[in-house]
Amino acid sequence: MTSFNRLSGIKMIVTIGATLSMTAGLAFAGDNVSSAQILNALQPKPLTRGLTLEPAVDPAVKAKQDNFIAGLRNRRTRSLSIGERDEIAEIASTKPNIDLDIQFDYNSDQISSSSMPSVRALGEALSNPKLKGSTFVVAGHTDAVGGETYNQGLSERRADTIKRYLSEKFGIAGSDLVAVGYGKSKPKDPNEPMDPSNRRVQVVNMATKTASK
């Protein structure tokens, strides 16, 4: 963790290309996050009346993106191709998101007890009427210990674990949650790829409503 992060506890996620780009989002440490913070991070922020921070998108491009996102609903995690995973990451770069640092036990898709408060806060936030109508990406990541194929499967199981928890405990429709795994390909800390902090889940609001006026 950089000195900036040690001081503030908050950072912008700025990785792109080979890593998952989610530049609109904030990162919160462990169980320090509240449902209100998650809700705030996942909502588009108004600049002035009728305007939001989301960049302008060509209508044809937006329609293509919307169709792609709609096609992801009800897809099984393991059915997503590499190309589709990359396209999800590209679209996610312009969407409200949050990195919750949801940790898992080593070599497991079991949520660590220390991360349960964050998962419950996530469920409360996604259940808020202000986010009704949105489709959320739940992206699983691993550290660099182990082979690429194994870690890809593990990251997918971790994303599925969060999706299942949100559906079973908070009644969030499975079709509103797109689980995707990135294995060890997109570490949070590229300088320490084996660090436990890389075993995490990121959440992105892929289809947002217009911000309140």
C-alpha positions in Angstrom: 0.0 0.0 0.0 1.3 3.4 -0.9 1.8 6.3 1.5 -1.2 8.0 0.0 -3.4 5.0 0.7 -2.0 4.7 4.3 -3.0 8.3 4.9 -6.4 8.4 3.3 -7.6 4.8 3.1 -9.2 5.7 -0.2 -7.8 5.4 -3.8 -8.9 5.6 -7.3 -8.7 2.4 -9.3 -6.8 3.4 -12.5 -5.6 0.2 -14.0 -6.5 -0.4 -17.7 -5.8 -2.7 -20.6 -4.2 -5.8 -19.1 -5.8 -4.9 -15.8 -9.5 -4.2 -14.9 -10.1 -0.5 -15.4 -12.6 1.0 -13.1 -11.6 4.6 -12.9 -14.8 6.0 -11.5 -14.7 3.9 -8.3 -13.3 4.1 -4.8 -11.5 1.5 -2.7 -12.4 1.0 0.9 -10.4 -1.2 3.4 -12.0 -4.3 4.8 -15.0 -3.9 7.2 -14.6 0.0 7.4 -17.1 0.4 4.5 -20.8 1.2 5.2 -23.8 0.6 3.0 -24.1 4.3 2.6 -20.6 4.6 1.3 -21.2 1.8 -1.2 -24.5 3.3 -2.3 -22.8 6.7 -2.8 -20.0 5.1 -4.9 -22.3 3.2 -7.1 -24.6 6.1 -8.0 -23.8 8.5 -10.8 -22.9 11.9 -9.3 -24.7 15.0 -10.7 -22.5 17.9 -11.8 -25.4 20.3 -12.4 -29.1 19.8 -12.9 -29.7 16.9 -15.3 -26.0 16.2 -15.8 -23.8 13.4 -14.4 -20.1 12.6 -14.1 -20.4 9.7 -16.5 -18.7 10.7 -19.8 -20.8 11.4 -22.9 -21.2 8.3 -25.0 -22.2 8.2 -28.7 -25.8 6.9 -28.9 -24.8 4.1 -31.2 -22.0 3.0 -28.9 -24.3 3.2 -25.9 -26.9 1.1 -27.6 -24.3 -1.5 -28.4 -23.0 -1.5 -24.8 -26.6 -1.8 -23.4 -27.3 -4.7 -25.7 -24.1 -6.4 -24.6 -24.9 -5.9 -20.9 -28.4 -7.1 -21.4 -27.0 -10.3 -23.0 -24.9 -11.0 -19.9 -27.9 -11.3 -17.7 -28.5 -15.0 -16.7 -25.2 -16.0 -18.2 -23.2 -18.6 -16.2 -19.9 -17.3 -15.0 -17.8 -20.0 -16.7 -19.6 -19.4 -20.0 -18.0 -16.0 -20.5 -15.2 -15.9 -23.1 -11.9 -14.1 -22.7 -13.2 -11.5 -25.2 -16.4 -11.0 -23.2 -14.5 -10.6 -20.0 -12.2 -8.0 -21.6 -15.3 -6.1 -23.0 -16.8 -6.1 -19.5 -13.6 -4.5 -18.2 -13.6 -1.9 -20.9 -17.2 -0.8 -20.3 -16.6 -0.9 -16.5 -13.9 1.7 -16.9 -16.6 4.4 -17.3 -19.0 3.1 -14.7 -19.5 3.8 -11.0 -17.8 1.1 -9.0 -16.3 0.2 -5.7 -13.4 -2.1 -4.6 -14.5 -3.6 -1.3 -11.4 -5.7 -0.6 -13.7 -8.7 0.2 -11.1 -11.3 1.3 -11.3 -15.0 1.0 -9.6 -17.8 2.9 -6.4 -19.0 1.2 -7.0 -21.4 -1.7 -10.8 -21.1 -1.0 -14.0 -19.4 -2.1 -15.0 -19.1 1.5 -15.5 -15.5 2.6 -13.3 -14.6 5.5 -15.1 -13.7 8.7 -13.4 -10.2 8.7 -15.0 -9.4 5.4 -18.6 -10.4 6.2 -19.5 -6.9 7.4 -18.6 -5.5 4.0 -20.6 -8.2 2.2 -23.6 -7.5 4.3 -23.2 -3.7 3.7 -23.0 -4.5 -0.1 -26.3 -6.4 0.1 -28.0 -3.5 1.9 -26.7 -1.0 -0.7 -27.7 -3.1 -3.7 -31.2 -3.5 -2.2 -31.7 0.3 -2.0 -34.4 1.6 -4.3 -32.0 4.2 -5.6 -30.2 1.4 -7.5 -33.3 -0.3 -8.8 -33.0 -1.1 -12.5 -29.2 -1.5 -12.5 -27.1 -4.5 -13.6 -24.1 -5.1 -11.4 -20.8 -6.9 -12.3 -19.3 -8.9 -9.4 -15.6 -9.5 -10.4 -13.5 -12.0 -8.6 -9.7 -11.9 -8.3 -7.0 -14.1 -6.8 -3.4 -13.7 -5.8 -0.6 -15.1 -8.0 0.0 -18.3 -6.1 -0.8 -21.2 -8.3 -1.4 -21.8 -12.0 -3.4 -19.6 -14.3 -6.1 -22.1 -15.0 -6.7 -22.9 -11.4 -6.8 -19.3 -10.4 -9.2 -18.5 -13.1 -11.6 -21.1 -11.8 -11.1 -20.0 -8.2 -11.9 -16.3 -9.1 -15.1 -17.4 -10.8 -16.1 -19.4 -7.7 -15.4 -16.4 -5.5 -17.6 -14.2 -7.7 -20.3 -16.8 -7.7 -20.1 -17.0 -3.9 -20.8 -13.3 -3.5 -23.6 -13.5 -6.2 -25.2 -16.4 -4.4 -25.0 -14.7 -1.0 -26.6 -11.5 -2.3 -29.4 -13.5 -3.9 -30.1 -15.7 -1.0 -29.7 -13.3 1.9 -30.9 -10.1 0.3 -33.3 -11.3 -2.4 -31.4 -9.5 -5.2 -32.3 -11.1 -8.6 -29.6 -13.3 -10.0 -30.3 -11.7 -13.4 -29.2 -8.3 -12.0 -25.8 -9.7 -10.9 -23.1 -10.7 -13.5 -20.4 -12.8 -11.9 -17.0 -12.7 -13.8 -13.6 -14.1 -12.8 -10.2 -12.6 -13.8 -8.0 -15.0 -12.0 -4.6 -13.6 -11.2 -4.4 -11.5 -14.3 -5.5 -8.2 -12.7 -3.8 -7.9 -9.2 -4.7 -5.0 -7.0 -1.0 -4.6 -6.2 1.1 -5.6 -9.2 4.3 -5.1 -7.2 3.2 -7.8 -4.7 1.1 -10.3 -6.8 1.1 -12.9 -4.1 -0.2 -10.6 -1.4 -3.5 -11.5 0.2 -5.0 -8.1 -0.8 -5.2 -9.4 -4.3 -7.8 -12.0 -3.3 -10.8 -9.6 -3.6 -14.1 -8.8 -5.3 -14.9 -5.6 -7.2 -18.5 -4.4 -7.9 -19.5 -2.2 -10.8 -22.8 -0.6 -11.6 -22.9 -1.3 -15.4 -26.4 0.2 -16.1 -27.1 3.3 -14.1 -30.2 5.4 -13.9 -30.1 9.1 -14.4 -28.9 10.8 -11.2 -31.5 12.6 -9.1 -32.1 16.2 -10.0 
